[in-house]
Amino acid sequence: MQNRHVHIVNSLLFVLLLIFSVPGTIALRYILMAILLLLMFGNKDGRADFRSMVKENRPLHGLLALTAWLLLQLLWAGFPLEVLGELKGQWLAALLCFGIGAGFALSKQELTAKTGLLHYVFLFGLLAMVLDYASQFLHWGWPVSWSGIPVLANGLEIKSRIMASKVQVAYFCTLSFVFYLSELISRLLYRKRLVPVTLPVLLLALLLAVLLNAFSGARNGFVGLSMTFLSGLFLLFLFEKKTAPVKRQLSCWPCCCVLPVAPC
C-alpha cells in the first residue's frame, strides 16, 4: 500500500513538473497541486512530518511571517482587490510549490529515487523542446539570423511551443544545467553517483541545456549558465580540499614572478 501511494505521488509530481511552464495548463496545475498536497499531508505520517518541519525550521517561520505581513497589507492597500489578485497569482502558487517540495523531500524514499524523478523530468523536458525546435527547422529551414531571437527563412522568429516564452526556456535549462553539473562534479571529485543516469546521457543533457538557450535566443539564460558555472568553480576552489595544491601554486605565483629563484 505504501509503495502504491509513493508511485501515485511520484507520477502526479512528474506530470506537474513537466507541464508547469506549458501554456494553457493553469487549471490543471492547481488541480494537481491540490491532489498532491492531500496525498502528501492527508495521512497521519505526513501530518506528523509537516508539524515537525514547521516546529523546527526557522526559515519557514520567516516565510510564514512574511506571508502574514503581505496579507495584513490588504487592510490599508489603496487597491486591495488588485493586491489580493497578485498574491493569489504569485505568492499562493509559490507557497503551494513549497509545500509540495517539502512533502517530496520528507517522503520516505531513497535519495536515488528522488533524484531519479527529477532526472526524468529534466531529460523529458529537454528532449521535448529539442524535438519542437527540430520540427520547426525541418519545416522552415535553418535560421538565417542568430542576433537576439533566431529568425527563420520565412522571416518569423523561432519560438518554443512547449514553454510559454524564452524566459521559461532559460529557467528550465538553467535548472537542468545546475542539476546535471552538480552530479558531474560529484562523480569527478568524490566518485559518488547520486543520480541514476549514465555518463553519456549526463553529458548529453548538459549539451542540450546549452543548445536550447541558443535556439530560444535567451541571452539571460546564457548569463545564468555562465554565472552558475563560474560561481560553482569558485566555491569548489575555496572549499574543496582537493584543490589545495592548486591554491598553493597560485599563492606562490606572485613571488615567483618577482623573484624567479624564490622557493615555491
Secondary structure, DSSP 8 states (H G I E B T S, - for coil): -HHHHHHHHHHHHHHHHHHTTSTT-HHHHHHHHHHHHHHHHSSHHHHHHHHHHHHH-HHHHHHHHHHHHHHHGGGT-SSHHHHHHHIIIIIHHHHHHHHHHHHHHHSS--HHHHHHHHHHHHHHHHHHHHHHHHHHHHHH-S-SB-SSS-B-TTS-B---SSSSSHHHHHHHHHHHHHHHHHHHHHHHHH----S---HHHHHHHHHHHHHHHHHHT-HHHHHHHHHHHHHHHHHHHHH-GGGHHHHHHHHHHHHHHH-TTS--
